[in-house]
Amino acid sequence: MSLIVIRQLFEGLTRIDADGSHTLALAKSVTISDDGCCYTFKLHPSKWSNGEEVTAYDFEYAWKSILDPSFPSTCAYVLYDIKNALEAYQGKCSLDDVGINVVDSHTLQVTLKNAAPYFLELLSMPVFSPVSRSHCQKGTSAPEYVSNGPFILKAHDVHSHISLEKNPLYWSASPPQMDTMSFTIIEDPQTAYNMFRTGQIDWFGEPCGEVPLNIINELDPNALYKKDIGQCTWLRCQMNVPLLSSKSVRKAIASAIDRETICNRFLKCGEVPAQTVLAKSLSQLSTSTFNNGDAQEAKRLFEQGLEELGLTKESCPSLTIQYKCNDQTIKAMAELIQEQLESTLGIKILLQDCDYGTLLARFLSGDFQLCLIDWFTFYQDPTYTLNWLKHEWQDSGFSHFVEQAEATLNPPKRRRYLKKAEELCIDHLLIIPVIHRNCKYLKSTSIHGEALSAIGQIDFKWIDKKDL
């Protein structure tokens, strides 16, 4: 929920517009160089909520702070498209060498390491918002929360609610429709659902919170609002685990999972089987490299993999699937995959639940055997996922195709390189795709105008509450 709130409090160069796509926001105009690497933004005149002027220096300060190696950031990687951003974060060059430069107080110039056709969309993420440089330099004793978005912070109780009110100094000719907005913090989804049913809250579900399976099963499926947002549930394999080092074993696991059963007989809410690690809208694959729910093929591949490793079914070690606790859907999927793998392959599968912070840390560090996790993309382009995989999977052929895709300005060539990278990824099955999930929510009949992007980013700036 924190990103949703931040999006209401801050205005970046671009933001999600009323139809869910991205548009210029605080940037009045943008000029892009012929090589696609240099963006020059002219800013609208605007004010911080304390009355001070918003300048290009505030953007420079915010972005370079994130890239400072001493700054406790978990999202610096989002800025790595910018020239020397990665090198600065790693301490290999000065922040002065990063391609973020102020031309004058209302002109910001950003230089990328390669052309990035998705860059303007990427800039709509809250991490690219400015912060008030002068306010931050006053130190922690400064009492007010200074922002520049459509709303300002009115009250915040970490255990109960966040209240916002319309920002009277907001620059835009299209201010928010709502005068106030409140986000109620509710840990238990059943409590949240009960509050929705009694009219105490106007929105229940994603992307603000979970819609558990037990509640979905109570509902008429047509009552839920559903939108495909490019989310994919992965079963990631740690290839340093001896049993999973065999491509045949990984392909056997992929073939043993019956995704149709998971989607149509179990989840029953519009999810579809996944044959690739990318969002459906981004994939170029027409066929899969593995058979879905093919028990016979899975058994054949598993026996082949055991023989390659010098193992038998009797000597085959167990495998453990880690997944996020307090998520009914993921837990149920883990249990169903456990049942399918044990019955088809005859292998012992153990389950281990973790809080999300622990799971993510293990996922990123490789401290797991099998990890069942939801994956999102931050922009509508395959390179977000493929670039992350390039750093995780040291395969020269795969890296070559991703790097060639980033380097070319020719769209057909770029698509061909991206397709080859995707084909290699799904052929090796470092990650086994399970299902494509969607965004599910309920809202009161008086709520209109929410802007939900194709990748699940929501902006409540445009929302209105009135009976039609």
Order of alpha helices (4+ residues) and beta strands (2+ residues): alpha-beta-beta-beta-beta-alpha-alpha-beta-beta-alpha-alpha-beta-beta-beta-alpha-beta-alpha-beta-alpha-beta-alpha-beta-alpha-beta-alpha-beta-alpha-alpha-alpha-beta-beta-beta-beta-beta
